[in-house]
């Protein structure tokens, strides 16, 4: 019975280790995937530029083909028929093959970076810190009891800090959209602090608190998901600046310091 219980615990530990490792690997590979997408987009844009160049080069031959194609059909000479189409096909075939080779090289490089980001010799928190036995033995001593009772309290009130942030968001009245931009740009830092909170709790759960391994792993899993949220929050300010580029430029680089004269609230038709 005890052997079966230990075997079940080992299986649960292995499954938990696999989930945590997969989540951590997802965070480590996020940057590699972004670089891969940028390289693929650059390769595709290069391919499209070459196809447009090929179309420009083949256009005069296509116009010439309006004359040579009927003549080639009459004489039975294939080389006179559709010169523009054949030139365009030859040029774009080379561009397409080069694009496919670049895409394959980009994917292989991304796989190499993904494998390199995974250090098999890296020690997990649970590997660095010896685990306590599952069934803890307690010894009641007067000094220990008095010390624990004196330090007892409500604990780390994480929910109160989060509630204060939620209340501040509901009562938020920005003076202008540049203040909203500043708020969006500060989001990654705020989420990073929240993620660091769970990382610290996970480390202390393994090193200081008499908790089982699953508790630290659950906290670590929350930390990995929050790190993904940090990456997503960084895209908010980027999108903000992209879609409102002209509006932001009027504030950051005003024309003759007189942009206020374009204020819609101060202009009457």
Backbone as CSV, one residue per row, in Angstrom:
resi,resn,N_x,N_y,N_z,CA_x,CA_y,CA_z,C_x,C_y,C_z
1,UNK,0.826,-1.203,0.000,0.000,0.000,0.000,0.867,1.263,0.000
2,UNK,1.899,1.241,0.854,2.780,2.406,0.909,3.543,2.579,-0.390
3,UNK,3.947,1.457,-1.018,4.649,1.551,-2.305,3.743,2.129,-3.377
4,UNK,2.472,1.717,-3.382,1.526,2.266,-4.361,1.311,3.753,-4.127
5,UNK,1.264,4.171,-2.846,1.089,5.583,-2.544,2.288,6.393,-3.031
6,UNK,3.494,5.861,-2.818,4.688,6.551,-3.293,4.729,6.612,-4.808
7,UNK,4.296,5.524,-5.460,4.283,5.519,-6.926,3.314,6.563,-7.468
8,UNK,2.136,6.670,-6.858,1.185,7.693,-7.281,1.732,9.092,-7.069
9,UNK,2.426,9.292,-5.966,3.013,10.610,-5.714,4.088,10.927,-6.745
10,UNK,4.896,9.942,-7.107,5.927,10.180,-8.118,5.312,10.533,-9.459
11,UNK,4.202,9.863,-9.809,3.547,10.193,-11.075,3.010,11.619,-11.054
12,UNK,2.403,12.018,-9.937,1.906,13.388,-9.836,3.046,14.395,-9.914
13,UNK,4.175,14.066,-9.277,5.324,14.969,-9.336,5.845,15.108,-10.756
14,UNK,5.883,13.991,-11.479,6.372,14.054,-12.861,5.440,14.876,-13.736
15,UNK,4.114,14.693,-13.549,3.173,15.486,-14.340,3.293,16.969,-14.010
16,UNK,3.434,17.285,-12.730,3.585,18.687,-12.341,4.879,19.272,-12.899
17,UNK,5.961,18.477,-12.850,7.227,18.947,-13.416,7.094,19.214,-14.906
18,UNK,6.370,18.347,-15.603,6.203,18.527,-17.053,5.412,19.788,-17.358
19,UNK,4.348,20.058,-16.585,3.559,21.267,-16.825,4.377,22.525,-16.568
20,UNK,5.112,22.544,-15.472,5.912,23.723,-15.153,7.012,23.928,-16.188
21,UNK,7.662,22.830,-16.590,8.720,22.951,-17.596,8.171,23.464,-18.915
22,UNK,6.977,23.005,-19.294,6.384,23.476,-20.550,6.045,24.958,-20.473
23,UNK,5.511,25.396,-19.341,5.176,26.819,-19.203,6.427,27.686,-19.218
24,UNK,7.476,27.226,-18.531,8.718,28.000,-18.531,9.343,28.039,-19.923
25,UNK,9.275,26.907,-20.616,9.802,26.874,-21.971,9.031,27.815,-22.884
26,UNK,7.716,27.941,-22.658,6.905,28.858,-23.461,7.366,30.294,-23.281
27,UNK,7.674,30.671,-22.043,8.151,32.032,-21.793,9.515,32.251,-22.430
28,UNK,10.413,31.257,-22.297,11.753,31.421,-22.853,11.734,31.498,-24.366
29,UNK,10.784,30.811,-24.993,10.743,30.773,-26.457,9.931,31.913,-27.059
30,UNK,9.278,32.729,-26.231,8.442,33.797,-26.784,9.276,34.784,-27.596
31,UNK,10.438,35.163,-27.058,11.293,36.104,-27.793,11.794,35.492,-29.091
32,UNK,12.140,34.205,-29.053,12.606,33.545,-30.281,11.509,33.500,-31.332
33,UNK,10.259,33.292,-30.900,9.164,33.264,-31.871,8.929,34.649,-32.472
34,UNK,9.057,35.691,-31.672,8.892,37.047,-32.210,9.972,37.356,-33.238
35,UNK,11.208,36.966,-32.944,12.278,37.190,-33.917,12.034,36.389,-35.187
36,UNK,11.525,35.165,-35.039,11.250,34.356,-36.217,10.175,35.004,-37.079
37,UNK,9.104,35.524,-36.447,8.047,36.174,-37.222,8.571,37.404,-37.956
38,UNK,9.415,38.194,-37.295,9.966,39.375,-37.956,10.821,38.983,-39.155
39,UNK,11.616,37.931,-39.005,12.457,37.501,-40.124,11.625,36.947,-41.268
40,UNK,10.557,36.216,-40.935,9.697,35.700,-41.994,8.988,36.828,-42.731
41,UNK,8.533,37.836,-41.983,7.885,38.981,-42.632,8.877,39.723,-43.519
42,UNK,10.112,39.898,-43.031,11.126,40.572,-43.849,11.421,39.779,-45.119
43,UNK,11.481,38.452,-45.001,11.720,37.623,-46.189,10.560,37.723,-47.168
44,UNK,9.331,37.731,-46.644,8.170,37.835,-47.530,8.136,39.185,-48.226
45,UNK,8.460,40.273,-47.513,8.504,41.596,-48.141,9.587,41.660,-49.212
46,UNK,10.700,41.015,-48.950,11.759,40.974,-49.960,11.300,40.214,-51.195
47,UNK,10.573,39.122,-50.966,10.042,38.351,-52.097,9.040,39.176,-52.901
48,UNK,8.154,39.891,-52.225,7.180,40.714,-52.936,7.864,41.847,-53.701
49,UNK,8.922,42.402,-53.134,9.650,43.452,-53.850,10.275,42.902,-55.130
50,UNK,10.799,41.684,-55.056,11.391,41.088,-56.258,10.326,40.771,-57.299
51,UNK,9.135,40.344,-56.856,8.077,40.074,-57.832,7.604,41.359,-58.508
52,UNK,7.537,42.455,-57.745,7.161,43.734,-58.360,8.225,44.203,-59.350
53,UNK,9.490,43.999,-58.987,10.563,44.350,-59.922,10.486,43.499,-61.182
54,UNK,10.199,42.206,-60.993,10.064,41.326,-62.154,8.898,41.746,-63.035
55,UNK,7.800,42.172,-62.403,6.659,42.635,-63.198,7.014,43.882,-64.001
56,UNK,7.787,44.799,-63.389,8.201,45.987,-64.123,9.117,45.666,-65.291
57,UNK,10.016,44.691,-65.092,10.915,44.309,-66.183,10.177,43.562,-67.288
58,UNK,9.177,42.766,-66.907,8.469,41.961,-67.906,7.396,42.745,-68.648
59,UNK,7.021,43.915,-68.128,5.951,44.680,-68.770,6.277,45.079,-70.213
60,UNK,7.474,45.625,-70.516,7.762,45.944,-71.922,7.734,44.717,-72.830
61,UNK,8.231,43.591,-72.324,8.205,42.371,-73.128,6.771,41.873,-73.313
62,UNK,5.921,42.131,-72.314,4.520,41.765,-72.480,3.845,42.577,-73.567
63,UNK,4.169,43.871,-73.607,3.623,44.714,-74.681,4.155,44.256,-76.035
64,UNK,5.442,43.914,-76.075,6.015,43.397,-77.320,5.365,42.080,-77.725
65,UNK,4.955,41.297,-76.710,4.323,40.014,-77.017,2.985,40.151,-77.719
66,UNK,2.340,41.314,-77.597,1.090,41.518,-78.333,1.307,41.413,-79.843
67,UNK,2.534,41.687,-80.265,2.859,41.595,-81.693,3.508,40.260,-82.026
68,UNK,4.447,39.824,-81.165,5.216,38.616,-81.488,4.426,37.333,-81.257
69,UNK,3.482,37.334,-80.312,2.741,36.099,-80.033,1.901,35.649,-81.226
70,UNK,1.081,36.495,-81.860,0.355,36.030,-83.058,1.293,35.598,-84.180
71,UNK,2.431,36.315,-84.333,3.383,35.928,-85.365,4.005,34.572,-85.063
72,UNK,4.321,34.344,-83.789,4.893,33.054,-83.418,3.911,31.918,-83.618
73,UNK,2.640,32.153,-83.333,1.635,31.115,-83.577,1.536,30.792,-85.075
74,UNK,1.588,31.832,-85.883,1.454,31.611,-87.326,2.665,30.844,-87.869
75,UNK,3.863,31.202,-87.368,5.075,30.553,-87.853,5.413,29.277,-87.092
76,UNK,4.730,29.031,-85.968,5.026,27.847,-85.171,6.273,27.987,-84.322
77,UNK,6.682,29.212,-84.046,7.863,29.452,-83.222,7.414,29.763,-81.781
78,UNK,7.691,28.827,-80.881,7.246,28.993,-79.491,8.005,30.120,-78.798
79,UNK,9.261,30.309,-79.161,10.077,31.293,-78.458,9.612,32.725,-78.699
80,UNK,8.761,32.930,-79.702,8.204,34.259,-79.939,6.922,34.525,-79.152
81,UNK,6.365,33.489,-78.555,5.067,33.620,-77.902,5.236,33.960,-76.411
82,UNK,4.451,34.909,-75.969,4.371,35.316,-74.553,5.753,35.588,-73.943
83,UNK,6.533,36.467,-74.492,7.862,36.726,-73.904,7.780,37.353,-72.508
84,UNK,6.800,38.248,-72.289,6.672,38.862,-70.969,6.289,37.868,-69.892
85,UNK,5.358,36.964,-70.209,4.934,35.967,-69.229,6.075,35.025,-68.877
86,UNK,6.840,34.605,-69.891,7.933,33.670,-69.626,9.047,34.333,-68.821
87,UNK,9.331,35.599,-69.117,10.356,36.306,-68.337,9.906,36.501,-66.891
88,UNK,8.652,36.878,-66.694,8.135,37.067,-65.331,8.168,35.751,-64.549
89,UNK,7.768,34.655,-65.201,7.792,33.366,-64.518,9.192,32.946,-64.126
90,UNK,10.179,33.211,-64.997,11.548,32.828,-64.675,12.091,33.645,-63.509
91,UNK,11.815,34.948,-63.518,12.316,35.799,-62.436,11.637,35.487,-61.103
92,UNK,10.330,35.298,-61.112,9.618,35.031,-59.854,9.901,33.637,-59.318
93,UNK,10.217,32.694,-60.197,10.568,31.357,-59.711,11.826,31.411,-58.862
94,UNK,12.830,32.140,-59.325,14.040,32.292,-58.524,13.779,33.008,-57.215
95,UNK,12.924,34.051,-57.258,12.604,34.773,-56.027,11.848,33.888,-55.049
96,UNK,10.930,33.055,-55.572,10.160,32.174,-54.702,11.061,31.126,-54.050
97,UNK,11.967,30.548,-54.810,12.880,29.558,-54.235,13.781,30.186,-53.177
98,UNK,14.254,31.398,-53.441,15.084,32.075,-52.442,14.286,32.364,-51.175
99,UNK,13.014,32.752,-51.334,12.163,33.019,-50.168,11.936,31.747,-49.359
100,UNK,11.681,30.638,-50.027,11.472,29.382,-49.312,12.734,28.948,-48.584
101,UNK,13.890,29.139,-49.191,15.140,28.778,-48.528,15.385,29.659,-47.308
102,UNK,15.099,30.956,-47.445,15.259,31.847,-46.282,14.290,31.473,-45.169
103,UNK,13.046,31.152,-45.525,12.064,30.770,-44.503,12.496,29.501,-43.785
104,UNK,13.035,28.535,-44.543,13.513,27.302,-43.916,14.686,27.590,-42.992
105,UNK,15.598,28.466,-43.429,16.737,28.811,-42.580,16.281,29.540,-41.319
106,UNK,15.268,30.407,-41.450,14.752,31.131,-40.281,14.140,30.158,-39.279
107,UNK,13.369,29.195,-39.759,12.751,28.219,-38.852,13.813,27.352,-38.172
108,UNK,14.821,26.944,-38.918,15.887,26.150,-38.304,16.638,26.970,-37.256
109,UNK,16.867,28.237,-37.555,17.547,29.087,-36.581,16.695,29.280,-35.334
110,UNK,15.384,29.433,-35.530,14.492,29.576,-34.378,14.495,28.314,-33.520
111,UNK,14.531,27.149,-34.164,14.599,25.901,-33.404,15.906,25.804,-32.633
112,UNK,17.013,26.235,-33.251,18.296,26.216,-32.547,18.276,27.156,-31.349
113,UNK,17.694,28.350,-31.532,17.608,29.290,-30.414,16.710,28.752,-29.313
114,UNK,15.643,28.059,-29.707,14.750,27.485,-28.700,15.454,26.406,-27.900
115,UNK,16.232,25.575,-28.599,16.979,24.539,-27.872,18.066,25.150,-27.003
116,UNK,18.695,26.222,-27.507,19.751,26.855,-26.720,19.201,27.548,-25.482
117,UNK,17.947,28.029,-25.563,17.354,28.716,-24.411,17.024,27.766,-23.279
118,UNK,16.978,26.475,-23.580,16.691,25.473,-22.564,17.998,24.908,-22.059
119,UNK,18.374,25.281,-20.861,19.616,24.804,-20.270,19.326,23.547,-19.474
120,UNK,19.795,22.382,-19.939,19.485,21.155,-19.203,20.168,21.086,-17.850
121,UNK,21.223,21.915,-17.648,21.945,21.877,-16.383,21.408,22.873,-15.368
122,UNK,20.385,23.649,-15.792,19.826,24.638,-14.869,19.090,23.943,-13.739
123,UNK,19.316,24.425,-12.549,18.698,23.818,-11.380,17.392,24.516,-11.079
124,UNK,16.371,23.753,-10.838,15.101,24.307,-10.417,15.168,24.657,-8.938
125,UNK,14.192,25.425,-8.502,14.156,25.805,-7.090,14.072,24.575,-6.205
126,UNK,13.237,23.628,-6.618,13.071,22.426,-5.809,14.325,21.578,-5.787
127,UNK,15.194,21.692,-6.835,16.430,20.931,-6.856,17.485,21.563,-5.956
128,UNK,17.433,22.893,-5.794,18.422,23.562,-4.960,18.120,23.398,-3.482
129,UNK,16.857,23.288,-3.142,16.455,23.279,-1.739,15.963,21.888,-1.369
130,UNK,16.473,21.296,-0.322,15.974,19.978,0.084,14.547,20.063,0.572
131,UNK,13.737,19.095,0.156,12.337,19.070,0.531,12.166,18.467,1.919
132,UNK,11.182,18.957,2.625,10.836,18.390,3.921,10.007,17.133,3.713
133,UNK,9.969,16.234,4.676,9.138,15.037,4.521,7.669,15.406,4.426
134,UNK,6.883,14.510,3.756,5.468,14.810,3.558,4.724,14.848,4.890
135,UNK,5.040,13.931,5.793,4.382,13.910,7.107,5.327,14.572,8.099
136,UNK,5.011,15.793,8.487,5.885,16.556,9.368,5.625,16.150,10.817
137,UNK,6.705,16.096,11.569,6.605,15.831,13.004,6.778,17.148,13.726
138,UNK,5.913,17.409,14.653,5.954,18.676,15.388,6.336,18.413,16.824
139,UNK,7.179,19.284,17.340,7.553,19.215,18.752,7.206,20.548,19.382
140,UNK,6.421,20.524,20.414,5.942,21.739,21.059,6.937,22.137,22.130
141,UNK,7.505,23.322,21.948,8.431,23.860,22.933,7.962,25.254,23.294
142,UNK,8.181,25.603,24.530,7.670,26.880,24.985,8.243,28.057,24.229
143,UNK,9.564,28.009,23.971,10.186,29.137,23.283,9.672,29.258,21.867
144,UNK,9.531,28.095,21.194,9.061,28.129,19.815,7.636,28.637,19.737
145,UNK,6.780,28.184,20.628,5.386,28.590,20.585,5.254,30.080,20.838
146,UNK,5.991,30.603,21.800,5.882,32.024,22.094,6.373,32.864,20.921
147,UNK,7.436,32.394,20.226,7.947,33.155,19.088,6.950,33.167,17.944
148,UNK,6.307,32.014,17.689,5.349,31.944,16.600,4.111,32.781,16.883
149,UNK,3.645,32.792,18.129,2.444,33.551,18.450,2.708,35.045,18.387
150,UNK,3.938,35.460,18.722,4.228,36.879,18.666,4.302,37.380,17.219
151,UNK,4.755,36.520,16.273,4.891,36.940,14.888,3.656,36.652,14.054
152,UNK,2.628,36.067,14.684,1.437,35.748,13.905,0.667,37.017,13.589
153,UNK,0.034,37.049,12.402,-0.696,38.226,11.976,-1.562,37.895,10.792
154,UNK,-2.116,38.919,10.146,-3.017,38.674,9.020,-2.310,38.148,7.791
155,UNK,-0.965,38.267,7.725,-0.253,37.747,6.568,-0.090,38.803,5.484
156,UNK,0.284,38.329,4.320,0.529,39.203,3.172,-0.797,39.476,2.478
157,UNK,-1.302,40.701,2.621,-2.623,41.054,2.101,-2.498,41.465,0.636
158,UNK,-2.296,40.482,-0.212,-2.155,40.749,-1.645,-3.460,41.240,-2.240
159,UNK,-4.594,40.746,-1.731,-5.880,41.129,-2.305,-6.190,42.599,-2.059
160,UNK,-5.735,43.142,-0.914,-5.989,44.555,-0.648,-5.222,45.446,-1.623
161,UNK,-3.971,45.080,-1.913,-3.200,45.862,-2.881,-3.836,45.798,-4.256
162,UNK,-4.305,44.606,-4.652,-4.950,44.470,-5.962,-6.267,45.231,-6.002
163,UNK,-7.027,45.212,-4.903,-8.290,45.955,-4.861,-8.054,47.454,-4.956
164,UNK,-6.983,47.930,-4.338,-6.667,49.356,-4.433,-6.351,49.747,-5.870
165,UNK,-5.639,48.887,-6.590,-5.340,49.171,-7.993,-6.614,49.163,-8.833
166,UNK,-7.512,48.222,-8.566,-8.775,48.167,-9.308,-9.620,49.407,-9.039
167,UNK,-9.673,49.846,-7.790,-10.435,51.052,-7.461,-9.836,52.286,-8.130
168,UNK,-8.500,52.337,-8.181,-7.855,53.469,-8.851,-8.176,53.482,-10.336
169,UNK,-8.268,52.304,-10.964,-8.606,52.244,-12.389,-10.041,52.696,-12.633
170,UNK,-10.956,52.338,-11.733,-12.347,52.756,-11.899,-12.520,54.257,-11.703
171,UNK,-11.728,54.850,-10.823,-11.833,56.286,-10.557,-10.901,57.116,-11.427
172,UNK,-10.236,56.485,-12.370,-9.233,57.177,-13.192,-9.905,58.149,-14.149
173,UNK,-9.537,59.422,-14.067,-10.050,60.464,-14.953,-8.853,61.177,-15.573
174,UNK,-8.380,60.728,-16.726,-7.174,61.337,-17.311,-7.448,62.745,-17.825
175,UNK,-6.426,63.599,-17.747,-6.536,64.960,-18.272,-6.416,64.994,-19.789
176,UNK,-5.850,63.970,-20.374,-5.685,63.915,-21.821,-5.221,62.534,-22.235
177,UNK,-5.178,62.317,-23.543,-4.815,60.998,-24.044,-3.333,60.695,-23.868
178,UNK,-2.501,61.723,-23.725,-1.093,61.463,-23.443,-0.917,60.847,-22.064
179,UNK,-1.810,61.180,-21.139,-1.780,60.527,-19.832,-2.171,59.057,-19.963
180,UNK,-3.129,58.777,-20.842,-3.503,57.380,-21.087,-2.334,56.622,-21.701
181,UNK,-1.601,57.277,-22.611,-0.419,56.641,-23.204,0.622,56.326,-22.137
182,UNK,0.844,57.271,-21.229,1.802,57.028,-20.146,1.354,55.862,-19.269
183,UNK,0.042,55.764,-19.043,-0.478,54.639,-18.261,-0.237,53.317,-18.976
184,UNK,-0.487,53.297,-20.286,-0.264,52.069,-21.059,1.212,51.685,-21.079
185,UNK,2.094,52.681,-21.162,3.525,52.385,-21.172,4.013,51.882,-19.820
186,UNK,3.283,52.197,-18.751,3.667,51.725,-17.418,3.084,50.357,-17.093
187,UNK,2.186,49.852,-17.943,1.557,48.558,-17.661,2.560,47.408,-17.540
188,UNK,3.542,47.273,-18.459,4.480,46.153,-18.316,5.234,46.170,-16.995
189,UNK,5.625,47.369,-16.540,6.334,47.457,-15.263,5.445,47.021,-14.104
190,UNK,4.169,47.440,-14.155,3.246,47.050,-13.085,3.025,45.543,-13.070
191,UNK,2.796,44.956,-14.249,2.593,43.508,-14.306,3.864,42.753,-13.942
192,UNK,5.028,43.329,-14.264,6.282,42.694,-13.871,6.400,42.629,-12.352
193,UNK,5.955,43.692,-11.672,5.982,43.675,-10.206,5.050,42.602,-9.651
194,UNK,3.870,42.456,-10.265,2.948,41.405,-9.823,3.560,40.030,-10.063
195,UNK,4.179,39.852,-11.237,4.820,38.569,-11.532,5.962,38.290,-10.563
196,UNK,6.753,39.323,-10.244,7.847,39.140,-9.288,7.322,38.735,-7.917
197,UNK,6.128,39.219,-7.571,5.529,38.831,-6.294,5.321,37.323,-6.226
198,UNK,4.772,36.749,-7.294,4.549,35.305,-7.301,5.865,34.539,-7.374
199,UNK,6.860,35.101,-8.056,8.156,34.436,-8.098,8.793,34.390,-6.710
200,UNK,8.703,35.509,-5.990,9.260,35.545,-4.635,8.533,34.557,-3.727
201,UNK,7.211,34.523,-3.837,6.452,33.578,-3.012,6.801,32.138,-3.366
202,UNK,7.013,31.860,-4.659,7.386,30.502,-5.065,8.742,30.119,-4.495
203,UNK,9.706,31.039,-4.542,11.032,30.747,-4.000,10.985,30.551,-2.489
204,UNK,10.224,31.392,-1.807,10.147,31.261,-0.352,9.345,30.027,0.056
205,UNK,8.370,29.650,-0.789,7.613,28.432,-0.484,8.512,27.214,-0.501
206,UNK,9.534,27.230,-1.354,10.454,26.099,-1.427,11.584,26.192,-0.416
207,UNK,12.020,27.413,-0.112,13.223,27.548,0.709,12.939,27.821,2.183
208,UNK,11.807,28.463,2.502,11.567,28.894,3.877,10.327,28.274,4.503
209,UNK,9.265,28.118,3.715,8.004,27.669,4.282,7.924,26.142,4.266
210,UNK,7.331,25.553,5.291,7.169,24.086,5.322,5.999,23.640,4.443
211,UNK,6.127,23.859,3.146,5.073,23.520,2.194,5.553,22.428,1.258
212,UNK,4.604,21.742,0.666,4.939,20.683,-0.272,5.352,21.267,-1.618
213,UNK,5.936,20.409,-2.419,6.495,20.827,-3.706,5.428,21.389,-4.635
214,UNK,4.213,20.831,-4.573,3.158,21.251,-5.493,2.774,22.719,-5.313
215,UNK,2.895,23.239,-4.093,2.523,24.633,-3.840,3.474,25.577,-4.570
216,UNK,4.770,25.327,-4.434,5.734,26.156,-5.140,5.589,26.071,-6.644
217,UNK,5.277,24.869,-7.138,5.107,24.709,-8.583,3.870,25.453,-9.079
218,UNK,2.798,25.443,-8.284,1.594,26.176,-8.677,1.868,27.677,-8.732
219,UNK,2.616,28.191,-7.762,2.976,29.609,-7.785,3.877,29.931,-8.973
220,UNK,4.788,29.032,-9.279,5.663,29.244,-10.437,4.875,29.250,-11.734
221,UNK,3.852,28.411,-11.814,3.029,28.392,-13.026,2.283,29.719,-13.197
222,UNK,1.793,30.273,-12.093,1.155,31.593,-12.167,2.163,32.638,-12.643
223,UNK,3.391,32.544,-12.143,4.435,33.490,-12.549,4.705,33.417,-14.051
224,UNK,4.762,32.214,-14.612,5.028,32.069,-16.046,3.901,32.675,-16.878
225,UNK,2.661,32.472,-16.460,1.541,33.064,-17.199,1.547,34.593,-17.083
226,UNK,1.931,35.110,-15.935,2.006,36.561,-15.786,3.115,37.147,-16.653
227,UNK,4.198,36.410,-16.852,5.253,36.890,-17.735,4.761,36.985,-19.171
228,UNK,3.882,36.083,-19.570,3.261,36.208,-20.890,2.393,37.465,-20.951
229,UNK,1.707,37.763,-19.845,0.903,38.984,-19.800,1.785,40.230,-19.872
230,UNK,2.972,40.180,-19.289,3.902,41.308,-19.384,4.278,41.567,-20.838
231,UNK,4.556,40.491,-21.563,4.891,40.636,-22.988,3.721,41.204,-23.776
232,UNK,2.507,40.732,-23.482,1.327,41.252,-24.187,1.066,42.712,-23.834
233,UNK,1.310,43.089,-22.580,1.094,44.480,-22.177,2.062,45.421,-22.881
234,UNK,3.253,44.931,-23.187,4.196,45.764,-23.920,3.724,46.120,-25.315
235,UNK,2.864,45.268,-25.894,2.341,45.549,-27.228,1.251,46.622,-27.209
236,UNK,0.661,46.883,-26.027,-0.420,47.875,-25.956,0.110,49.265,-26.301
237,UNK,1.211,49.657,-25.656,1.780,50.980,-25.936,2.286,51.068,-27.373
238,UNK,2.840,49.970,-27.888,3.298,49.971,-29.283,2.134,50.200,-30.239
239,UNK,1.021,49.502,-29.998,-0.164,49.699,-30.834,-0.714,51.115,-30.686
240,UNK,-0.719,51.619,-29.459,-1.192,52.979,-29.193,-0.405,53.983,-30.037
241,UNK,0.922,53.871,-29.997,1.752,54.818,-30.738,1.624,54.636,-32.247
242,UNK,1.336,53.429,-32.695,1.231,53.187,-34.132,-0.041,53.799,-34.700
243,UNK,-1.162,53.541,-34.051,-2.444,53.997,-34.607,-2.696,55.478,-34.338
244,UNK,-2.012,56.050,-33.354,-2.186,57.477,-33.048,-0.869,58.231,-33.252
245,UNK,-0.129,57.830,-34.259,1.187,58.434,-34.483,1.088,59.935,-34.726
246,UNK,0.138,60.359,-35.563,0.013,61.786,-35.869,-0.411,62.595,-34.646
247,UNK,-1.351,62.053,-33.871,-1.796,62.772,-32.667,-0.656,62.930,-31.670
248,UNK,0.118,61.864,-31.499,1.219,61.921,-30.531,2.309,62.865,-31.012
249,UNK,2.565,62.884,-32.326,3.596,63.772,-32.854,3.244,65.240,-32.600
250,UNK,1.963,65.572,-32.655,1.554,66.961,-32.406,1.854,67.389,-30.975
251,UNK,1.886,66.421,-30.052,2.209,66.747,-28.658,3.713,66.695,-28.404
252,UNK,4.382,65.714,-28.952,5.806,65.556,-28.690,6.668,66.451,-29.578
253,UNK,6.187,66.794,-30.758,6.936,67.660,-31.670,5.990,68.706,-32.259
254,UNK,5.545,69.659,-31.465,4.541,70.623,-31.951,5.121,71.549,-33.019
255,UNK,4.252,72.005,-33.895,4.639,72.933,-34.951,4.589,74.366,-34.417
256,UNK,5.752,74.994,-34.321,5.855,76.399,-33.898,5.216,76.648,-32.533
257,UNK,5.113,75.593,-31.731,4.532,75.725,-30.384,3.139,76.338,-30.409
258,UNK,2.400,76.076,-31.473,1.060,76.668,-31.604,0.010,75.609,-31.902
259,UNK,0.239,74.396,-31.471,-0.719,73.330,-31.744,-2.043,73.554,-31.029
260,UNK,-2.030,74.378,-29.966,-3.282,74.585,-29.229,-4.326,75.292,-30.079
261,UNK,-3.900,75.963,-31.151,-4.859,76.645,-32.011,-5.681,75.667,-32.845
262,UNK,-5.230,74.399,-32.894,-6.006,73.367,-33.583,-6.940,72.634,-32.630
263,UNK,-7.019,73.094,-31.393,-7.889,72.445,-30.415,-9.340,72.539,-30.891
264,UNK,-9.990,71.405,-31.029,-11.363,71.401,-31.554,-12.349,72.070,-30.618
265,UNK,-12.024,72.151,-29.330,-12.952,72.789,-28.390,-12.855,74.306,-28.428
266,UNK,-11.791,74.842,-29.050,-11.599,76.291,-29.089,-11.833,76.885,-30.468
267,UNK,-12.243,76.075,-31.420,-12.445,76.559,-32.780,-13.921,76.476,-33.135
268,UNK,-14.424,77.573,-33.620,-15.811,77.635,-34.055,-15.849,77.806,-35.570
269,UNK,-16.782,77.144,-36.267,-16.845,77.271,-37.721,-17.274,78.677,-38.135
